[in-house]
Amino acid sequence: MDPQAGREGLTVPEPVNVAAKFALFDDAWNPRIVAELNGQQVKVARLRGEFVWHHHEHEDELFWVIRGTLRLRFRDRDVLLQEGEFQVVPRGVEHLPVAETEEVWAVLFEPASTLNTGDVRGERTRETLERL
């Protein structure tokens, strides 16, 4: 039996090397999908500078900092995330991600329906995401 084969012939995917995925692109604020599970997507994104104030009406969002320092601004407070830390932003909560270091590598966990700019449409909106 194939050691990679799962139940009913399903194949177990290969492990994801996060650093190798980040090496495949250099642009900022353009998340890429690296995995999917249970209707959720795991995305990687390079962040530079300030994003846009926005919220996601129906989706929670998780920011996990791999490299750098990320400030998540909320209307009532700021949260500073260091490497290895993550923050869940509940649906409906307005937030503004800001890279505090020259660049931040972030892993995002969110439902597949999540638009990167939430309720705001503009030049940073990505309707279709690349899969790495």
N, C-alpha and C positions, 0 to 999 in steps of 0.2 A: 504494500500500500504506500502511496506517495505520502511522505511525512508532512507535506504542505496541504494535503487534502483535508477538508473538514467534513462536517456532516453533509450527507447527500451530494458529495462531489464539489462542494464549495471550496474555493481556494483561499487560504489565509494570506493576506497581503504581506508584502515585505515590510520590514521596519522602516520608519521615516527618519532620516538624518536631517535634523533641523538646520544645522550649519550648512550642509550641502545645498539645501533648498534656498537659503538666503543667498548663496553664492551664484544662483542662477539669474538674479535680477538686481538692478541698482536703483530703480525709480522709487520714489516715496509716495505713500498714501494710496497704493494700488495693491490691495490684498490679493494673494493667490491661494487657491484651494490646494491643500496637501493631503487631506483625508476627509472621509464622511462616515458618520455613524448615527444611527437612529434619528435621521432627519436633521442632524447637526452637521456643520462643516467646521473643519479645523483649517485655519488660514494663517499665512505668514505675511507680514507687512513690515517694510522699513518706514520709519516715521521720522520726519525732519520738520522742525519748526512747529507751527500751530495749525490745527485742523480747523473745523467749523463747529459752532454750537449746533447741536442737533439732539434728537431723541428717537427712540424706536418704539412706536406705539404698541407693538405686539410681541417684541422679542427682547429677552435678556441677552446681555453681551458680556463676555469675559475677556479681559486684557491680561496677558501673562508676559512679563518682560523677560526677555532672554539676554539682551545686551542693552546697556545704557540706563537712563533714568527717565521715567515718564510721569508727567503731572496730569492727573485727571481733575479738571476743574468742574465743579458742580456749582449751582447757584448759591448754595449755603456754605460750601467749604471746598478745599482742595485736598487731594490725596496724592502723595508722592510715592511712586512705585520704583523700587530698586530691582536690580537683576535677581531673578528667582522668585519675585513676588507677583501676585495677580490680584485683580479686583473684579468683582461682578458688578455690572451696572444694570440695575433692574429696569424692566420695560417702563417706558414713560418718563424716565429720569433724564432731564436735559444735561448734557455733558460736553466738554471740550477737551480732547486730548492734546497735550503739548509735549513735544520732545524737549527735555531739559538738557540733554547732552546733544552733541552734534548730530547723532543718529541713534535711534532706538530700534531694536529688533523686537517685534511683538508677535506673539502667537494669539490668535483670536479664536474663541469657541462661540458659535452662535448658530441659530437655526438657518437652514438653507435660504429661507425667505428674506433674510436680513440684507437690506441695502446699506452700503457703507456710510452714506450720509443721512440715513434715516428719513426724517420728514423734510429734509432740505435737498433741493436739486441744484446742481451747479457744476463747475468745471472739474471738481474732484469726485463727482458721482460716477460710480462704476456699475453699469447695469448688468454686464456680463463679466465674470471673473475667469481668468486663466487657471487651468489646472496644471500643477507641476508634478 
